Amino acid sequence: MANAAESTAQRVPSPRTVQEYIDELPAWSDGTRLKSAPMTGMQWRIWSLAAAGKFFEGFVVFMTGVALPLIVREFHVAPAEKGIVSAASLAGILFGAVLLGGMSDYFGRKRMFIAEMILFVAFLALLILCSNFLSVAICLFGLGLALGCDYPTAHMIISENIPSANRGKLVLAAFGFQSLGALGGTGVGCIVLVLDPHLSAWRWMFATALVPALAVTIGRFFVVESANWLAVRGAHDEAEKSVVKLLLREPQYPTNIHLARHRASAEGQPVTRRSFWALFERRNRRATIFASLPWFIQDLGTYGIGIFTPVILAAALGGGSDHVRSLTDMISDSILAAKGAALIDVLLIVGILFAVALADRFGRIKLQIVGFIGCAAGLLLASFSIGAVGEAKIGFIFAGFMLFDFMTNLGPNAQTYLLAGEVFPTEVRGMGAGFAASFAKIGAVATAYLFPILLASIGTRALLYGLIVTSILGAVVTWLYRIETTGINLDHVGRTDEPGGRASPSAAKALA
């Protein structure tokens, strides 16, 4: 574009919002605009560092399923305590999302983006050194706190720094690294068991994440603060400097950045901090329900099935506690189950790839509803394995879980995460997305804690039937409270209570 690119800002001197500058398309000297704007180096840096955080979440949470039998045997953990270990990281995510994630509205996206990784590295190092059941549970909870903070923070630092047209695919592509992490966690767990078939192998599993996590922590010091957040806070000059650094490219465009002041600061009013209860005001209530309830429902199945897939497979493939006579038997069962779980987890990646490709094309709502229905179908198919024998039993359980994993990442697992970071206005986006993630993890924690108990008391069939019902309920709730955000400028989101979620013409001027 040498000698051709020029900024629209040079022809339109009136001030604009941060998102309008980010969305600006380059133009040739004759005024012809290109179809898309290339991402800057800073935008890609922000995206990659956020994606790394999602990878660690999948890696740690799903690796816990592989490591759990070793931890149980080493520390002689009782069934109830086993549930605590399984749910510890998810409980941390629950508290971290609402307590730490919401802090990004006060302290900034960048500060919490860094703080969460420091917390993650610290507890990961301590976990490797644990000597009893209680210390393991505490360290897994601490890891969860960091990962919970990452839920809203990673989403916002991406979505507030990239073009609206690409927001869906880029946020979901980063979220897809959670699936890569899940596959990596089960895969690394399997490799470590093969190389070191001892009870202490679980420590080496978690140790593999320590150096990469430290590198990501250092990298996060070198990103810019969200100019959207700075503008809403009234830090007008800092916001302009942040936009300049964010959009640094060659050839440069836009060349002149003159931000419109947030309405409150433009009128000389102090920029006030919104309280947590603002999420339940009439303006935000629908968004709070829509972001929270379907996510809660999908987490019941996603984490229950995800964490205990190795356990269920071990029983289905002929292993399980009834067959374990020695440490060798247990390691053998764990390796077999980890291999099966890794094969099934591949469909998580396939599902997220379809979500990335289709979210901005067909919309979040359609994919979430279809995904919920598909999850129910997958669980129903898996339930047919109960009572079946031989190859039919294995076929049903693998086909059912693979369909479930594909549909959950095509639909509710991906779309609930995406929507929670989009449906709230900027001033409460951290609290809103954090609350939604926290509320969702109530379902995940309950499922992780109760699954070992329920598997033993009511059996696999009843559990699967219960999750089928909740999946269908998720589709119904999504339709009733739907707010479509596909392609909408984040400046305009949250400015109307209409079911479609699209801003009215007057709302579009809210930040001007």
N, C-alpha and C positions, 0 to 999 in steps of 0.2 A: 504493500500500500504506500510505498514511498512516493512522495509528491502528490498523494491523493487523499489521504485520510484527513479529516478535519472534524472538529467537534461541533455538535449542534448548539453547544453552550455559547459559541461565539456568535451565533445568529439569534439566540434566544436569551437575552441578558437577564430575564426575570429569575429570581431565586427558585430553586427546586429542592425537593426532599432528597435524602440520601439514596433511597431506593430508586428514584428516577435517574440519578446519575449512574448508579450501578447498572440499570436496565438500558442505558443509552447505547444505541447502535452506531458504529462508525459509518461515515459517509465519504463517498468520493467527491472530488472537487466540483462535479456537476450536480451534486445534491443527491445522488443515488445512494441509498443506504444498503449496507450489507444485511444478510438475513440473520446473522448472529454475531455476537461479540466474543472474541477469544478470551478465555480466562487468563488473568494475570498470574505472575509467579506467586504473589502473596495469597491470592485466592486459592491456588492449588496447595500451597503450604498449609493453610488453615484446614482445607478439606482433608488432606492426608493425615494430619495430626489428630483430627477428630475421628477419622476412620480407624486409626490405631486404637483409640480408646474403646470403640465398639468391639474390636477384635479381642481385646483383653477380657471384656465382659463374657463373651461366648466361651473363650478359652478357659477361664477360671470356673465358671458356673458348670459347664458341661464336663470339665475334667473332674470335678467333684464327684460326679456319678461313677467314674472309673476308679477314683481313689478311695471312695467310700468303703468298700469291703476291706481294704488294707487298714484304713484308720480304725474301723470297727474291731478288727481282730487284734491290732497292736495295743489298743487301749481298753479292750474288753467292754465295748460299748453296748449298753442295753438297747432294746427296740425304741424306747421313748427318746433316749439320748441320740440314737441314730437319726431320728427325725430332726432333732435340734441341729446336728451337724449339717444335714441336708438343707435345712431352711435358714441357716445362719447368714450366708451371703445374701440371700433374698431378703431377709429381714433388714440387713444393712442397707440394701438398695431402697427398701421402703422408707426408712428414716432419712437416708442420704438424699433421696430425690426431693423430699418436701422441706427438709431442714437446711441442706446445703445448696441444692439446686435453686431454691428461691432466693438465696443470697446473691445470685448473679444480677438480680434486679437492683440491689443496693451497692454492691462492691464492683460490679462490672463483669462482663463475660470472660475477659482475659484472665483476671485474677483468679476466678474460680476454676477456669480451665487449667491453670497451673496448679492450684492448691489441691485439686482432686487427684492429680497424678503423683504429687508428693506423698499424699496420704496412701495411695495405692502401693507405691514402692515400699514405704515404711512397713506396712502390715504384711506385704508379701515376704519381705526379708524376715520378719518375726515368725511368720507361719512355718518357714523351713526349719526353724529352731524349736518348735513346740515339743513339749515333753509329756503332755497329758491332754485328755479330752477337752477340758474347760478352755485351755489356752488355744486349742485348735478352733473351737467355736468362736472365741473372742476375735481371733485374727481373721477368720472368714467373715465375721460381722463387719470388721473394720474395712476389709476389701470391698464389701458391699456398700458401705458408706461412700467410698470413693466412686464406685460404679454408679450409684444412685445419683450422685451429683452430676455425673457425666450425661445422664439421660436428657435433662433439659439443656444443659450448657453446650454440649456438642452440637445438638440440633440447632440451637440459636446462633452459635458462632458461625455455622455454615449458612443457614437460611438468611441471616441478616447481612451477609457479605457477598452473595451471589445473585445473578440475574433471576427475576421471577420466572421466566420461561423455563429455566433449567432447575428450579428449586426442587421439584419433586424427584427427578432422576438422580440429582447429586446427593440429596439428603438420604435417599433410599440406598444409593450405591455405598455411601459411608456406613449406613445401618447394616448393609449386607455383610460387612466385615465381622459382624456378630456371628453370622453363620459360618464364615471361614474360621472364626475362632472356635466355634463349636466343633467343627470338623477337625481343626488343629488340636484341640484339647483331647478329644477321644483318640486321635491318631498318635499324638505324642504319648499319651497314657499307655497305649498299646505297645509302642516302641520301647518305652522305658521298662515295661513289664517283661518284655522279651530279653532286653539287655541286662536287667537287674531284677530277677525274680525273687525279691525279698520284701518283707513287710515295709522296710524303709523306702521302697521305690516311690511312694507317693510324694516324698519330700523332693526328689529329683524332678518329678513332674512339674511341680509348682516353681521350682528353681529355674526352669528353662525360660520363664517369662521375665526374670529379674533384670537382665541386662537390656533387652529391648524396651522394657518399661522405663528404665532410667534414661535411655536415649530419647524417648518420646517426651519425657518430662523436660529435658533440656531444650528440645526443639520448641516447646510451647512458650518459652520466654521470648521467642523471636517472631511473634505474630502481632498484628495491630488490634487495638480495642475496637469493638463494634461501634461504628459511627452512628448507627441507629440509636443505640443505647445512650451514647453521649449526647445526641441531639435531644432526646426525650428528657434527659437530666438537666438540660439547659447549658451544657458545656459546648457552646456553639463553635468557638475557635478550635478547640481540641477535635471536635467532630470533623471540621473541614480538613485539618491536618491528617486525620485518620483516613479520610476518603482519598486524599492525595496519595498516601502511601499504599493504600489498598489497590488503587487503579493505576499504579505506575506501570507503564508499558511502552513499547516502541513500535510504531510512532505513537506519541502520547495523545490520548483523548479520554475524557474531556480535558481541554487545556485550561479552562477557567472554571473553578468550582465556587459557587456562591450559594450556600445552603439557605433554604427557607427556615426561619426560626419556628420552633415548636410554638403552638398557639399560646400556651401559658406564658412562656418567656417573652414572646412578641408583644403581649399585652402588659408586660411589666409585672406579672404575678410570679410568686415563688413556685418553683417546681416541687410539688409535694410528693412524698412517698406514699404509695397506695398500701393499705393494710391487707392482710391475708383475706379478710372478709369481703374484699372487693370482688373476689371470684364468685361470690354468691349474690351479688347485686343483679338487678334485672338485666343490665347490659351484658353481663358475662355469664349468667346462670346457665343458659342453654349450652354455651361452649364448655363450661365446666362439666356438665352432665355428659355431653357428647364425647369429650376427650377422655373421661374417666371410666364410665361404666362399661363400654365395649372392650376397653383395654383390660379391665379387671376380669371380664369374662374370658377373653382369649388367653390370659396368663394362667387360668386354671388348667387348661389343656397343654399349652406350650411348655411350661416348666415341669408339670407333672409327668408328661410323656417324655420330655427331653432328658430330665435328670435320671429317670428310672427306666429308660429304654434298655440300658445294659442289664439291669436286674430282671426285667421282664423277658428279655431275650435269653438270658442265662437259664431261666426256668423253662422257656419254650423249647430251647435247643437241647434240653436234657441235663442242664447243670442245676444249680440252686443249692440251698443249704442242706437238703436231704441227701445230696450226693457227695458233700464235702467231708472227707475223712482226714485231710491233711492240708498243710500250706500249699503243697504242690497242686492238689485238686483245686483249691481256691484260685491260685494264680492262673491255672489252665482255664477255669470258667471265666475269669475276668478278662483274659486275652480274647477268648472266643466272643464274649459279649461285646467287648470294645470294638472288635473288627466288624461285627454286625451293626453296632450303633454308628460306626464311621460310615458304613455303606449307606445306611438310612439317612444320615445327616447330609449326604451329598445332595439330596433333594431339597434341603434348606437353601442351598446355593442356587440350584436351578430355579426355585421359587422366587428368590429375591431378584434374579436376573430378569425374570418375566415382569416382576413388579417395577423394576427400574425402567423397563422398556414401555410399560403400559400405563403407569400412573398419570403422566401428563397427557396421555392420549385419550384414555377412557374415563379418567377421574378416580378420585380416592374412594368415593362412596360405593360405586359399582364393584370395584375390586374387593372392598372389605366385605360386602354382603355375599358375593360369590365365594370368597375365601371361607367365610364362616360355614356356609352350606357344604363346601367341599371338605372342610375339616370333619363335619358330622359324618359325611359319606366314608371318609377314610377310617374313622373310629368304628363305624358300623362294620366295615369290611374286616378290620382287625378282630372284632368280636367273634366273627365266624370261626376264628382259629380255636376258640374254646370248644373242646369236644371233638375237634378234628384230630387226625393222626397222620404221622409221616410227612410226606412232602406237602400235602394239603395244608397241614397246620402251619408249617414254615412259610408256605406261599401266602396264606391269608394274612399272617402277622406282618410279614415284610411288605406286602402290597399295601396293607392298610396304613402302616406307619409311614411309608414312603409317600402315599397320597396325602396323608395328614401334614407331613412336613412341607410338601410342595404348596399345598393350598394355604397353610398358615402364613408362609412367607410371601406368597402372592398377595394375600389378603390381610387378615387382621393383625398379624404380628408386625408387618411392615407399615400398613396404613394407619394403625392407631398411633404408632410412634411419630409418623409424619404429621398427622393431623393435630396431635397435641401441641406441637411447636408452631402451628400455623393459625389456629382459631382464636387466639387471644391477642389483644392489642399489645404493643411493645412494652408499655409501662408495667404490665402484670404478666408478661409472657413467661418469665422465669418461674414465677410462683404457680401459674396455671399449668405449665408443662410439668413442673416438679410435683404438683399435687396429683395430676393425672397418673404420672408414673408411680408415685407412692401409693395411691389408692389401688392401682393395678397390682402392685406387689403384695398387697394384703391377700389377694387370691393366690399369688405364687407361693407366698410363705405358708399359707394354710394348706395348699396342695402338697408342697414339699414335706411339711411336717406330718400330715395325716396319711400320705400315700403308703409309707411302710406299714402303718397300723391297719389301714383299710384293706391293703393287699392281703394281709394275713387274716382279717376278720370277715370281709364280705366277698373277697375274690376279685380277679381281674375283670370278669364279665360285667359285674355290677358297676365297677368304676368306669368302664368304657361307656356303658349306657348313660351314666350320669353326665359324662362329658359330652355325649351326643346331644343331650337336652340343652346343656349350657351353650353349645355352639349354635344351635338353632335360635336360642334366645338372643345371642349376640347379633345375629342378622336382623332380628326384629327391632332391637333397640337402636341399631345403626340407622335403620330406615326412619324410625320415629323422630330421632333427634338430629338428623343429618344436617351438616353444614359443609358444602362443597367449597374447596379453596383452590382448586386447580387453576393455575395461571394468574391468580389474583395478586396484585401488589400488596405486600404486607402492610403498607401504610393504610390500606383500605379495609383490612381484615378486622373484624370485631366492631365495626361501625353500624351494624344493623342486627336485629333479632329475627329477621326473616329466615324461613326454613332453608332457603337456598344458600344463605350465608354471603350473598354478593352485596357489596356496598351500594347504597343509593348514591345518586349524583351529588347530593349535598354532603354525604359522608365522605366522599372522595376528597373534599376540601378541608377535612378535619384538622390536618396538620399544617395547612398552608398559613 
